[in-house]
Amino acid sequence: MVRTVPVAIDPHLIAPCGMNCALCLAYQRPKNRCLGCRGDDKDRPLSCQRCIIKNCETIKNAPSHLCHECEKMPCRRLKQLDARYRAKYGMSMLENLKEIKEQGMDAFLAHQMEKYTCPKCKGLICIHRSRCLSCDP
């Protein structure tokens, strides 16, 4: 399978919750590929279309469309999601959002590339599989 190696992660692949969709299995898989949480809802599973965080009115109206701009951050749903991802995948959406807020999007994306680039092929490691799907499908 031939994959193109990203030169950089598109900032639009950062979901409102702080998830880096470029690292998501649904985004990296070759069939029925997701376009990321901020992508078009057409042909997207209902669960994604109905995401409480993505559909939050505060986030929809925030300039960055990210949860770090919300005065209620972290809300109950974001705390639950963060706890699950910390436990299962060793990644924190709350830490991602904090880094974006404090360091800026460019610095966050550079850090993500440094942290999740496969040393063998320079593709991105899948957060849900803890490996590069290009080298180790």
C-alpha positions as CSV (number, residue, x, y, z in Angstrom):
1,M,0.0,0.0,0.0
2,V,1.4,3.4,-1.0
3,R,0.7,6.3,1.3
4,T,1.7,9.9,0.9
5,V,3.8,11.1,3.9
6,P,2.5,14.4,5.2
7,V,4.9,17.3,5.1
8,A,2.9,18.8,7.9
9,I,-0.4,18.2,9.7
10,D,-3.3,20.3,8.4
11,P,-4.6,22.5,11.3
12,H,-8.1,21.6,10.1
13,L,-7.4,18.0,11.3
14,I,-7.5,19.2,14.9
15,A,-10.9,18.4,16.2
16,P,-12.7,20.8,18.5
17,C,-11.9,18.4,21.4
18,G,-8.2,18.5,20.7
19,M,-7.9,15.2,19.0
20,N,-5.4,15.1,16.1
21,C,-7.5,13.4,13.5
22,A,-4.4,12.8,11.4
23,L,-3.4,10.2,14.0
24,C,-6.9,8.5,14.1
25,L,-7.4,5.0,12.7
26,A,-10.6,6.2,10.9
27,Y,-8.5,8.9,9.1
28,Q,-5.6,6.6,8.3
29,R,-7.4,3.6,7.0
30,P,-7.5,3.1,3.3
31,K,-11.2,2.2,3.0
32,N,-14.1,4.4,4.1
33,R,-11.7,7.0,5.2
34,C,-12.9,9.7,7.6
35,L,-12.0,13.3,6.6
36,G,-11.6,14.4,10.2
37,C,-14.0,15.8,12.7
38,R,-14.1,19.2,11.1
39,G,-14.7,17.7,7.6
40,D,-18.0,17.4,5.7
41,D,-20.7,15.4,7.5
42,K,-21.8,13.8,4.1
43,D,-21.4,10.0,4.3
44,R,-20.2,10.3,7.9
45,P,-21.6,7.8,10.5
46,L,-24.5,9.2,12.5
47,S,-22.4,9.0,15.7
48,C,-19.9,11.4,14.3
49,Q,-22.6,13.7,12.9
50,R,-24.2,13.9,16.4
51,C,-21.0,14.5,18.3
52,I,-21.9,16.6,21.3
53,I,-18.6,18.4,21.3
54,K,-18.5,19.1,17.6
55,N,-22.1,20.4,17.7
56,C,-21.6,22.6,20.8
57,E,-22.9,26.1,19.9
58,T,-20.1,27.8,21.9
59,I,-17.5,25.9,19.9
60,K,-19.3,26.5,16.6
61,N,-19.2,30.3,17.3
62,A,-15.6,30.4,18.7
63,P,-13.0,31.8,16.3
64,S,-10.8,28.7,16.4
65,H,-13.7,26.2,16.8
66,L,-11.7,24.6,19.6
67,C,-12.8,23.8,23.1
68,H,-10.0,25.8,24.8
69,E,-12.0,29.0,24.0
70,C,-15.0,27.8,26.0
71,E,-15.5,29.2,29.6
72,K,-16.9,25.8,30.6
73,M,-13.8,23.9,29.5
74,P,-13.5,21.1,30.3
75,C,-17.1,20.1,30.2
76,R,-18.3,16.7,31.4
77,R,-18.2,15.1,27.9
78,L,-14.6,16.4,27.2
79,K,-13.4,15.1,30.6
80,Q,-14.9,11.7,29.9
81,L,-13.4,11.5,26.4
82,D,-10.0,12.7,27.8
83,A,-10.0,10.0,30.5
84,R,-10.8,7.3,28.0
85,Y,-8.1,8.4,25.6
86,R,-5.5,8.7,28.5
87,A,-6.3,5.2,29.7
88,K,-6.5,3.4,26.3
89,Y,-4.1,5.4,24.1
90,G,-1.8,7.4,26.4
91,M,-3.0,10.7,24.8
92,S,-4.8,13.6,26.3
93,M,-7.1,16.0,24.5
94,L,-7.0,18.4,27.4
95,E,-3.2,18.5,27.2
96,N,-3.4,19.1,23.4
97,L,-5.9,21.9,23.9
98,K,-3.7,23.4,26.7
99,E,-0.7,23.3,24.4
100,I,-2.6,24.9,21.5
101,K,-3.8,27.7,23.8
102,E,-0.3,28.3,25.4
103,Q,2.0,27.6,22.5
104,G,-0.2,28.2,19.4
105,M,-1.3,25.9,16.7
106,D,1.9,25.9,14.7
107,A,4.0,24.9,17.7
108,F,1.5,22.2,18.6
109,L,1.5,20.8,15.1
110,A,5.3,20.8,15.0
111,H,5.3,18.9,18.3
112,Q,2.8,16.4,17.0
113,M,4.9,15.7,13.9
114,E,8.0,15.2,16.1
115,K,6.1,13.0,18.6
116,Y,4.2,10.8,16.1
117,T,6.3,10.5,13.0
118,C,7.4,7.0,12.2
119,P,11.2,6.7,12.4
120,K,11.2,4.2,9.5
121,C,9.0,5.6,6.8
122,K,8.2,9.1,8.1
123,G,4.5,8.4,8.0
124,L,2.3,9.1,11.0
125,I,1.8,6.6,13.8
126,C,-1.8,5.7,14.5
127,I,-2.8,6.6,18.0
128,H,-5.4,3.8,18.1
129,R,-2.9,1.1,17.1
130,S,0.3,2.5,18.6
131,R,2.2,1.8,15.3
132,C,2.6,3.1,11.8
133,L,0.0,1.6,9.5
134,S,2.2,2.2,6.5
135,C,5.1,0.1,7.9
136,D,3.0,-2.3,10.0
137,P,-0.5,-2.6,8.6
